[in-house]
Amino acid sequence: MIPDAGWIDAVEVVHRVPGRVRLRYRSHGRPIATAPLVRAVSELDGVTAARINPAARSLILSYDPAETGAEALRASVAALLPTVQPETAPAAAPKTSSGLGSSLMTLLMTPLLPAPLRLPVALAAALPLLRHGAEDYAENGVTSHGLEAMAVSISLARADYTAANTTTFMLALGEHLEHSVARRSDDLLKHLLRPSSDEIWVMRDGEEVLIPAAEVVVGDTVVVGTGTVIPIDGTVLSGEATVNEAAMTGESVSVEKSRGSLVLSGTLVEEGRLSIYAEQVGRRTAAARIADYVEQSLVVKSEAQLEASRLADRLVPLVLKLAGAAFVVSGDWRRAASVLQADYSCALKLATPVAFKSAMYGAARAGILVKGASALERLAQADTFVFDKTGTLTTGLLQVTDAIAFDPTFTPDDLICLAASVEEHYFHPLAMAVVTAARATENHRHFDHQEVQFIVAHGVASVIDGKRIVVGSRHFVQEDEGIDITPQTEIIDQLYRDGKTLLFIGFGGRLLGVIGLKDSVRPTTVATLRRLRALGVRRILLLTGDHRDRATELADELGLDECHSELMPEDKARIIDSLAAQGARIAFVGDGINDAPALAGAHVGIAMMKGADIARLTADVALLEDDIECVADAKAAAKAAMDLIATNYRLTVGLNTGILSAAALGMLSPISTAILHNGTTLGILLNALRTRKLRAERR
């Protein structure tokens, strides 16, 4: 069995000076893992440096006195320590293998030994098992290890050395296989991480320079070539390449990347060369965040996992009573020994975490990062999905829907091309949408102009054919430029009522026309909502800060159950709290800074790929692809994991109950019971390792 983590008694301040404090913690059980602890403490607010002395169980922290203090850090560390993974003894696996080999040798050789030597040899082989059972009983009372030790002791007392040695071997084999399966479930998650080089090529003063990875900062231009794992998250500035994103998104088909493309750390450049603007570096990259999620997932236990452990512990006395009853009724110690061979503990305690880790691995391969088994469990329970609008249900990208020229000498295409001619060097979303629309016109033309002037938060201005042209907001054109728009007020107001974003074009001191733009619904939104309802979601709501008319129109188009519009961030959080008070289990899907309170307050929060950092950090589930179908994939993965856990639970209880009944009735010998019990346990664990191909479900 995999041992439980130790616990923390206290954290105390043993020495302090301004800006520096030494803390000492007391713990029982296995030692705390130092690397995750230092990493976690280093991320506390105000901490500038951290180091640990494991032998003295002390932490030395340097901090900014303006941001925090010694007592605040002591409290934060005390809250943090129980979540840190206990250190795993590296010798555990070799010891299991060694015990397996010695027990097999004893089983084969004992029949060939003289009678006086058989007991000492069998006892020596069983001694680690007996010692473990005794220690476990002293610490935890009667457990499955105690039952196993009693079964072997009964066989030894009856001089049934074949049964004793076979039982010892089967238990060692079962433990070895259980540990192997448990390690495999951890390895599946760790497989998601691709090692990146410790050194990175960057551009400095026009030259490529190889620098340590730790020295790369946001804003650097990172250069990667064929065969290189991209070390940062960013946007391609120049170059073309084929990038394999399977490690991050699970997509097997390589993707072409060029100027303007987004790239993720941990993805591989198969062919080509890219210069990338670094937007996320170090611990803030996608790959580093995956590593954090993996660490959390290997430590945090879900309610289902805890309940399985509690049930397994409650069933141990039942098995002990059944063994006693079998002996009293039959007077046969073999029956008692047989009953003691079979218990529910191993499969119940191991299969649930293995199933969770396997599901998280499958989800991550499909571009979904789940922050721990508890988040997966809560997502499976969610019956109410609440969506933000822009960038979630919609693309967040504006498209030109209307071009209205108020001068008959200009066609709508002329108006779009005129605006695009001065907007083409401006990277604002409105400008990019207009340029895209201009390229799609039948008679695309370019208007020659003088130097373009950029007016921040207003628009652009230039001169064409001796006349001043301005393209921008209503405020810019009407108030700053003094252009009268009164004659066209009725048309403009109607466009606003239709939910359009307007771009005003002034030419020669008069309003030449307006261009209407609108956010578009994602092409897969309808299918995603349909899948969610099929997966058991009862209500789907829209919460948005957008105008009421626009929000209502979208809600009606998508068939949503409720719609709340013109909301501030605190309004979203208030509605989430109200729904929760009514008993709803809420999954909130959003992407903006204003969504962070709702993401934190929901039963489970899901952040879109292009979401703000605070949204992705606050959420329980973070998407690696800008694809709303991943929301339904995440729900499907969570539901499948809980269904698999329920199936394994029924198999465990049913099979072990059958084995116990047969043993109590004298139908199974101790050897047969050990073989059947360990075989079914291994089968259940292997079943828990199954992963689902989520993308196939879309089709």
C-alpha positions in Angstrom: 0.0 0.0 0.0 1.1 3.6 -0.6 1.7 5.3 2.8 -0.2 8.4 3.8 1.5 11.7 4.1 2.8 12.9 7.5 1.4 15.8 9.3 2.6 19.1 10.7 2.5 19.9 14.4 3.6 23.5 14.4 5.6 26.3 12.7 7.5 28.7 14.9 9.7 31.7 14.4 13.2 31.0 15.9 15.1 34.1 14.7 14.2 37.3 12.9 15.8 40.5 11.7 14.2 43.1 9.4 13.8 41.5 6.0 14.8 38.0 7.1 13.3 35.2 9.3 14.1 31.7 10.2 11.2 29.3 10.8 11.3 25.8 12.3 8.6 23.2 11.6 7.8 20.0 13.4 6.4 17.0 11.5 5.6 13.3 11.9 5.7 10.7 9.2 7.9 10.9 6.1 10.1 14.0 5.6 8.7 16.9 3.6 10.0 17.1 0.0 12.3 20.0 -0.1 12.2 21.2 -3.7 8.3 21.6 -3.9 8.4 23.3 -0.5 11.1 25.9 -1.5 9.3 26.5 -4.8 5.9 27.0 -3.1 7.4 29.3 -0.3 9.2 31.3 -2.9 5.9 32.3 -4.5 4.4 33.7 -1.3 3.7 37.4 -1.5 6.8 39.5 -0.5 9.3 36.6 -0.4 12.4 37.4 -2.3 14.5 34.3 -1.5 14.0 31.0 0.3 16.2 28.1 1.3 15.7 25.0 3.5 17.7 23.0 6.0 16.0 19.6 6.0 18.1 18.2 8.8 17.1 21.1 11.1 13.6 21.3 9.6 14.0 25.0 9.2 13.3 27.6 6.5 15.3 30.8 6.0 13.2 33.4 4.2 14.3 36.8 2.8 11.3 39.1 2.3 10.3 42.7 1.5 9.1 44.3 4.9 6.8 46.6 2.9 4.8 43.7 1.7 4.8 41.2 4.5 6.2 40.3 7.9 7.6 37.5 10.0 4.3 36.4 11.6 2.4 36.6 8.3 5.0 34.4 6.7 4.8 31.9 9.6 1.0 31.7 9.2 1.3 31.3 5.4 4.0 28.5 5.8 1.9 26.7 8.4 -1.1 26.7 6.0 1.1 25.6 3.1 3.1 22.7 4.7 0.3 20.1 4.8 -0.2 20.4 1.1 3.4 19.7 0.2 4.1 16.1 -0.9 6.1 14.0 1.6 9.4 12.9 0.3 9.4 9.4 -1.3 12.1 7.0 -0.2 14.0 6.1 -3.3 14.9 2.7 -1.9 11.2 1.6 -1.7 11.1 0.1 -5.2 14.3 -1.8 -5.0 13.3 -3.2 -1.6 10.0 -4.5 -3.0 11.9 -6.2 -5.9 14.4 -7.7 -3.5 11.6 -9.0 -1.2 9.8 -10.5 -4.3 13.0 -12.3 -5.3 13.8 -13.7 -1.9 10.2 -14.9 -1.3 10.2 -16.7 -4.7 13.5 -18.4 -3.9 12.1 -19.5 -0.5 8.9 -20.9 -2.1 11.0 -23.0 -4.6 13.7 -24.2 -2.2 11.8 -24.9 1.0 10.4 -28.3 -0.1 14.0 -29.4 -0.8 15.3 -28.5 2.7 15.5 -30.8 5.7 12.5 -30.6 7.9 14.2 -28.8 10.9 15.3 -25.9 8.5 11.9 -25.3 6.9 10.4 -23.2 9.7 13.4 -20.9 10.1 13.7 -20.3 6.4 9.9 -19.7 6.0 9.9 -17.4 9.0 12.9 -15.4 7.7 11.1 -14.9 4.4 7.9 -13.8 6.1 9.6 -11.7 8.7 9.4 -8.3 6.8 5.7 -9.0 6.3 5.1 -9.9 9.9 7.1 -6.9 11.1 5.2 -4.5 8.8 1.9 -5.9 10.1 2.9 -5.5 13.7 4.1 -1.9 13.2 1.0 -1.0 11.3 -1.2 -2.5 14.0 0.7 -0.5 16.7 0.2 2.8 14.7 -3.2 2.3 13.0 -4.9 -0.6 14.7 -6.2 -3.5 12.6 -5.5 -2.9 8.9 -5.1 -5.0 5.7 -1.4 -5.5 6.6 -2.4 -6.9 9.9 -4.8 -9.4 8.3 -2.0 -10.5 5.9 0.4 -11.0 8.7 -2.2 -13.1 10.7 -2.9 -15.3 7.6 0.8 -16.1 7.2 1.2 -16.6 11.0 -1.6 -19.2 11.0 0.0 -21.2 8.2 3.4 -21.1 9.9 1.8 -22.2 13.2 0.2 -25.2 11.4 3.5 -26.0 9.8 1.9 -25.5 6.4 5.1 -24.0 4.9 3.9 -24.3 1.3 0.8 -22.2 2.1 2.9 -19.7 4.2 5.6 -19.3 1.5 3.1 -19.1 -1.3 1.1 -16.4 0.5 4.3 -14.4 1.3 5.3 -14.6 -2.4 1.8 -13.6 -3.7 1.6 -10.7 -1.3 5.1 -9.5 -2.4 4.1 -9.9 -6.0 0.8 -8.1 -5.5 2.6 -5.2 -3.7 5.2 -5.0 -6.4 2.6 -4.8 -9.2 0.4 -2.3 -7.2 3.4 0.0 -6.8 4.3 -0.4 -10.5 0.8 0.6 -11.5 0.7 3.5 -9.1 4.1 4.8 -10.4 2.8 4.4 -14.0 -0.1 6.7 -13.2 2.4 9.3 -12.0 4.6 8.8 -15.0 1.7 9.3 -17.3 1.3 12.8 -15.9 5.0 13.6 -15.8 5.3 12.4 -19.5 3.4 15.6 -20.4 6.5 17.7 -19.5 9.2 18.0 -22.2 12.7 19.0 -20.9 13.9 22.3 -22.2 17.5 23.4 -22.6 19.2 25.2 -19.7 20.5 27.7 -22.3 18.5 29.8 -24.8 19.5 31.8 -27.9 18.3 35.4 -27.8 18.9 38.5 -29.9 21.0 41.1 -28.2 22.2 44.3 -30.0 21.4 42.6 -33.4 23.4 39.4 -32.6 22.3 36.0 -31.5 23.6 35.3 -28.0 23.4 32.0 -25.9 22.4 32.9 -22.4 21.2 30.9 -19.3 17.4 30.2 -19.4 17.0 31.9 -16.1 18.2 35.2 -17.6 15.5 35.4 -20.3 13.0 38.2 -19.6 9.7 39.3 -21.0 10.3 41.3 -24.2 13.4 39.3 -25.3 13.5 38.0 -28.9 14.1 34.2 -28.6 15.5 32.3 -31.6 14.6 28.6 -32.1 15.5 26.3 -34.9 14.9 22.7 -36.1 14.9 20.2 -33.3 14.5 22.8 -30.6 11.9 22.7 -27.8 10.4 26.2 -27.5 11.3 27.4 -24.0 8.9 30.3 -23.7 5.3 31.3 -24.5 5.1 34.1 -27.1 4.3 35.5 -30.5 6.3 34.8 -33.7 8.0 38.0 -34.9 9.6 36.5 -38.0 10.4 33.2 -39.8 8.4 30.2 -40.7 8.4 26.7 -39.1 6.5 23.5 -38.6 5.8 23.0 -34.9 4.7 19.7 -33.2 2.3 20.7 -30.4 1.4 17.2 -29.4 3.1 17.5 -26.0 0.9 20.5 -25.1 -2.4 20.0 -27.0 -2.4 16.3 -28.0 -2.9 17.3 -31.6 -0.8 14.8 -33.7 -0.8 17.0 -36.9 2.0 19.6 -36.9 1.1 23.2 -37.2 2.6 25.9 -39.5 3.8 28.9 -37.6 4.6 32.4 -39.0 4.6 36.0 -38.1 1.7 36.7 -35.6 1.3 33.0 -34.6 1.1 32.1 -30.9 3.6 29.4 -29.7 3.7 27.5 -26.4 6.6 26.3 -24.4 7.2 22.6 -24.5 6.4 22.4 -28.2 8.9 21.1 -30.7 10.2 22.9 -33.9 10.3 20.1 -36.4 11.5 22.2 -39.3 12.3 25.8 -39.9 13.4 28.8 -37.8 11.5 31.3 -35.7 12.2 34.5 -33.9 9.7 34.8 -31.0 8.7 37.7 -28.7 8.8 36.3 -25.2 5.5 37.0 -23.4 5.7 34.4 -20.6 9.1 33.1 -19.2 10.3 30.8 -16.4 7.7 29.7 -14.0 4.9 31.5 -15.9 5.1 29.5 -19.1 2.5 26.9 -20.0 4.9 24.1 -19.5 5.9 25.3 -16.0 2.3 25.7 -15.0 1.7 22.1 -16.2 4.5 21.1 -13.8 2.8 22.8 -11.0 -0.5 21.2 -11.8 1.2 17.8 -11.9 2.7 18.3 -8.5 -0.6 19.3 -7.1 -2.4 16.3 -8.7 0.1 13.9 -7.1 -0.6 15.2 -3.6 -4.2 16.5 -3.3 -6.8 13.9 -2.6 -10.4 14.1 -3.8 -13.4 13.4 -1.7 -14.0 10.1 -3.6 -10.4 9.1 -2.9 -10.8 9.9 0.8 -14.2 8.1 1.0 -12.7 5.0 -0.7 -9.9 5.0 1.9 -12.4 5.4 4.8 -14.5 2.5 3.4 -11.5 0.2 3.0 -10.5 0.9 6.7 -14.1 0.2 7.9 -14.2 -3.1 6.1 -11.0 -4.5 7.7 -12.7 -5.4 11.0 -15.5 -7.1 9.0 -13.0 -9.4 7.3 -11.4 -10.2 10.7 -14.8 -11.1 12.2 -15.6 -13.3 9.2 -12.3 -15.1 9.6 -13.1 -15.7 13.3 -16.6 -16.9 12.5 -15.3 -19.3 9.8 -12.9 -20.9 12.3 -15.6 -21.1 15.1 -18.1 -22.8 12.8 -15.6 -25.2 11.0 -12.7 -25.5 13.5 -10.5 -25.2 10.4 -7.6 -22.8 10.6 -7.2 -23.0 6.8 -10.5 -21.3 6.3 -9.6 -18.5 8.7 -6.3 -18.1 6.9 -8.0 -18.1 3.5 -10.5 -15.4 4.6 -7.6 -13.2 5.9 -5.9 -13.3 2.5 -8.7 -11.3 0.8 -9.6 -7.8 1.8 -11.0 -4.7 0.1 -8.2 -2.3 1.0 -5.7 -2.4 -1.8 -8.1 -2.1 -4.7 -10.3 0.5 -3.0 -7.4 2.8 -1.9 -5.2 2.5 -5.1 -7.7 2.3 -7.9 -9.4 5.7 -7.3 -6.2 7.9 -7.4 -4.9 5.9 -10.4 -8.2 6.5 -12.2 -8.0 10.2 -11.5 -4.4 10.6 -12.7 -5.2 8.6 -15.8 -8.1 10.9 -16.6 -6.0 14.0 -16.0 -3.4 12.6 -18.4 -6.0 12.0 -21.1 -7.5 15.5 -20.6 -4.1 17.1 -20.7 -3.3 15.3 -24.0 -6.5 16.9 -25.3 -5.4 20.4 -24.3 -7.1 20.6 -20.9 -5.2 21.1 -17.7 -7.0 20.0 -14.6 -5.5 21.2 -11.3 -5.9 18.1 -9.2 -8.3 15.2 -8.6 -10.6 17.4 -6.5 -11.2 19.8 -9.5 -12.0 16.8 -11.7 -14.5 15.5 -9.2 -16.2 18.9 -8.8 -16.4 19.2 -12.6 -18.1 15.9 -12.9 -20.7 17.1 -10.3 -21.4 20.4 -12.0 -25.0 20.7 -13.2 -25.1 24.4 -14.0 -22.7 25.9 -16.6 -22.3 29.7 -16.6 -20.5 31.3 -19.5 -19.0 34.7 -20.1 -19.7 36.1 -23.5 -16.8 37.8 -25.3 -13.9 35.4 -26.0 -15.8 32.5 -24.6 -19.1 31.8 -26.4 -17.9 34.3 -29.1 -14.5 34.5 -30.8 -13.6 37.8 -29.4 -12.6 38.9 -32.9 -14.6 41.6 -34.6 -15.8 41.2 -38.2 -17.1 43.9 -40.5 -20.8 43.5 -41.0 -21.9 47.0 -42.4 -20.2 49.7 -44.5 -22.5 52.7 -45.0 -21.2 55.6 -47.1 -23.0 58.9 -46.8 -21.4 60.2 -50.0 -22.8 58.7 -53.3 -19.4 58.9 -55.0 -18.1 56.2 -52.6 -19.3 52.6 -52.6 -19.3 50.5 -49.4 -16.2 48.7 -50.8 -14.5 52.1 -51.4 -15.2 53.1 -47.8 -13.7 49.9 -46.4 -10.6 50.2 -48.6 -10.2 53.9 -47.8 -10.2 53.1 -44.0 -8.0 50.1 -44.5 -5.4 52.2 -46.4 -4.6 54.3 -43.2 -5.3 51.5 -40.7 -3.1 48.8 -42.3 -0.1 49.6 -40.1 -2.1 49.8 -36.9 -2.5 46.5 -34.9 -5.6 47.4 -33.0 -8.4 44.7 -33.4 -10.7 47.1 -35.1 -8.0 48.1 -37.6 -7.1 44.4 -38.3 -10.7 43.6 -38.9 -11.1 46.4 -41.4 -7.9 45.4 -43.3 -9.1 41.8 -43.4 -12.5 43.0 -44.9 -10.7 45.2 -47.4 -8.7 42.3 -48.7 -11.9 40.3 -49.2 -13.6 43.0 -51.4 -14.1 42.3 -55.1 -12.4 45.5 -56.2 -9.7 45.9 -53.6 -7.8 49.2 -54.0 -5.2 51.1 -52.0 -5.5 54.9 -51.4 -2.2 56.7 -51.4 -1.7 58.8 -48.3 0.8 60.7 -46.4 2.3 59.7 -43.0 -0.2 58.2 -40.6 -0.7 59.8 -37.2 -1.7 57.5 -34.4 -3.9 59.0 -31.7 -3.9 56.7 -28.7 -7.4 55.4 -27.7 -9.0 57.5 -30.5 -7.9 56.4 -34.0 -5.6 57.4 -36.9 -5.3 60.4 -39.1 -3.6 61.1 -42.4 -3.9 63.1 -45.6 -5.3 61.8 -49.0 -5.5 64.0 -52.1 -4.9 67.0 -49.9 -7.8 66.2 -47.6 -7.5 65.2 -43.9 -8.9 61.7 -43.2 -9.6 60.5 -39.7 -10.7 57.0 -38.7 -11.7 56.2 -35.2 -14.3 56.5 -32.4 -17.3 58.7 -32.3 -15.7 60.9 -29.7 -12.6 61.4 -31.8 -14.5 62.3 -35.0 -17.3 64.4 -33.4 -15.7 66.2 -30.5 -11.9 66.2 -31.3 -12.3 66.8 -35.1 -15.5 68.8 -34.9 -17.3 66.8 -37.6 -21.1 67.0 -37.5 -22.8 63.6 -37.4 -26.3 64.9 -36.5 -27.8 64.2 -40.0 -26.9 60.5 -39.6 -27.9 60.0 -36.0 -30.9 57.8 -36.8 -28.8 55.3 -38.8 -26.0 55.4 -36.2 -28.4 54.7 -33.3 -29.9 51.8 -35.1 -26.5 50.2 -35.6 -25.8 50.6 -31.9 -29.1 49.0 -31.1 -28.2 46.1 -33.3 -25.1 45.5 -31.1 -22.6 46.8 -33.6 -19.3 48.4 -32.7 -18.9 51.5 -35.0 -15.8 53.0 -36.7 -16.4 56.6 -38.0 -14.6 57.9 -41.1 -14.2 61.6 -41.6 -12.9 63.0 -44.8 -12.4 66.6 -45.7 -14.1 67.8 -42.5 -17.4 65.8 -43.0 -18.7 62.4 -42.1 -18.0 60.2 -45.1 -19.4 57.0 -43.5 -19.4 54.4 -40.7 -18.3 50.8 -40.6 -20.1 48.4 -38.3 -18.3 45.5 -36.7 -19.6 42.7 -34.5 -18.2 39.8 -32.6 -19.1 36.4 -34.0 -20.3 33.3 -32.3 -17.7 30.5 -32.4 -18.7 27.9 -35.0 -18.6 25.1 -32.5 -20.5 26.9 -29.7 -23.9 25.3 -30.5 -22.4 21.8 -30.7 -20.6 22.3 -27.4 -23.7 23.4 -25.6 -25.6 20.5 -27.0 -22.9 18.1 -25.8 -23.0 19.6 -22.3 -26.8 19.0 -22.0 -26.3 15.5 -23.2 -23.6 15.0 -20.4 -26.2 15.9 -17.8 -26.0 19.7 -17.5 -29.4 21.0 -16.4 -29.0 24.8 -16.9 -26.7 27.0 -19.0 -26.5 30.7 -18.3 -24.8 33.8 -19.7 -23.2 36.5 -17.5 -21.7 39.4 -19.4 -20.9 43.1 -19.0 -22.1 43.7 -22.5 -25.2 45.7 -23.6 -28.5 44.1 -22.7 -29.7 43.9 -26.3 -26.6 42.2 -27.6 -26.6 39.7 -24.7 -30.3 38.8 -25.1 -29.9 38.3 -28.8 -27.0 35.9 -28.3 -28.9 34.0 -25.5 -31.9 33.6 -27.7 -29.7 32.4 -30.6 -28.0 29.8 -28.5 -31.1 28.7 -26.5 -29.6 29.6 -23.1 -31.7 29.2 -20.0 -30.9 32.6 -18.4 -29.1 35.8 -19.4 -27.7 38.5 -17.1 -26.1 41.6 -18.8 -24.4 44.9 -18.1 -22.7 43.3 -15.1 -19.6 44.4 -13.1 -17.1 41.8 -11.8 -18.7 41.9 -8.4 -22.1 41.4 -9.9 -21.0 38.1 -11.6 -19.6 36.9 -8.3 -22.8 37.8 -6.5 -24.9 35.8 -9.0 -22.6 32.8 -8.6 -23.0 33.0 -4.8 -26.8 33.2 -5.2 -27.0 30.2 -7.5 -24.8 28.2 -5.1 -27.0 29.1 -2.2 -29.9 27.5 -4.2 -28.0 24.3 -4.4 -26.6 24.6 -7.9 -23.1 23.1 -8.6 -21.7 25.7 -10.9 -19.0 25.5 -13.5 -18.0 29.0 -14.6 -16.3 29.5 -18.0 -14.5 32.8 -18.6 -11.4 34.5 -19.9 -11.0 38.1 -18.6 -9.6 39.8 -15.5 -13.2 40.7 -14.7 -14.1 37.0 -14.6 -11.6 36.1 -11.8 -14.0 36.6 -8.9 -16.6 34.4 -10.5 -14.0 31.8 -11.4 -12.8 31.7 -7.8 -16.3 31.6 -6.3 -17.8 28.9 -8.6 -17.8 25.2 -7.7 -15.3 24.8 -10.5 -13.8 27.5 -12.7 -12.7 27.0 -16.3 -10.4 29.5 -18.1 -10.2 29.9 -21.8 -6.7 29.7 -23.5 -6.5 33.4 -24.3 -7.7 34.4 -20.9 -5.9 36.9 -18.7 -3.2 35.4 -16.4 -5.2 36.0 -13.3 -8.2 34.1 -14.8 -6.0 31.1 -15.7 -4.4 31.1 -12.3 -7.7 31.4 -10.4 -9.4 28.7 -12.5 -9.5 25.0 -11.5 -9.3 24.0 -15.2 -7.2 25.8 -17.8 -7.6 25.2 -21.6 -4.5 25.0 -23.8 -6.4 25.5 -27.0 -8.7 28.4 -28.1 -11.5 25.9 -28.7 -14.7 26.0 -26.7 -15.3 22.3 -27.4 -12.6 21.6 -24.9 -15.2 22.7 -22.2 -17.4 19.8 -23.2 -14.3 17.6 -23.5 -13.4 18.5 -19.9 -16.9 17.6 -18.6 -16.8 14.3 -20.6 -13.4 13.5 -19.1 -14.6 14.2 -15.5 -17.8 12.2 -16.0 -15.9 9.3 -17.5 -13.4 9.3 -14.6 -16.2 9.2 -12.0 -18.0 6.5 -13.9 -14.8 4.5 -14.1 -14.3 4.9 -10.3 -17.9 3.8 -9.7 -17.3 0.7 -11.9 -14.1 -0.2 -10.1 -15.8 0.3 -6.8 -18.5 -2.2 -7.8 -15.9 -4.6 -9.1 -13.9 -4.4 -6.0 -16.8 -5.0 -3.6 -18.4 -7.7 -5.8 -15.3 -9.7 -6.6 -13.8 -9.5 -3.1 -17.1 -10.4 -1.5 -17.3 -13.5 -3.7 -13.7 -14.5 -2.9 -14.3 -13.9 0.9 -17.6 -16.0 0.8 -15.9 -18.8 -1.0 -13.0 -18.8 1.4 -15.3 -18.7 4.4 -17.2 -21.8 3.0 -14.0 -23.7 2.6 -14.1 -23.6 -1.2 -10.7 -21.9 -1.5 -7.4 -22.7 0.0 -5.1 -19.9 1.3 -3.0 -20.2 -1.8 -6.0 -20.0 -4.2 -7.4 -17.1 -2.3 -4.1 -15.2 -2.5 -3.9 -15.8 -6.2 -7.5 -14.7 -6.9 -7.3 -11.7 -4.6 -4.1 -10.3 -6.1 -5.1 -11.1 -9.6 -8.4 -9.2 -9.4 -6.8 -6.3 -7.6 -4.2 -6.0 -10.5 -7.0 -6.2 -13.0 -9.0 -3.4 -11.3 -5.9 -1.2 -11.2 -5.2 -1.8 -14.9 -8.8 -0.9 -15.6 -8.3 2.3 -13.7 -5.4 3.2 -16.1 -7.6 3.4 -19.1 -7.7 6.8 -20.8 -10.4 8.2 -23.0 -9.8 9.6 -26.5 -11.8 12.8 -26.0 -11.5 14.2 -29.5 -13.0 11.1 -31.0 -16.2 11.8 -29.0 -16.7 15.1 -30.9 -17.3 13.2 -34.1 
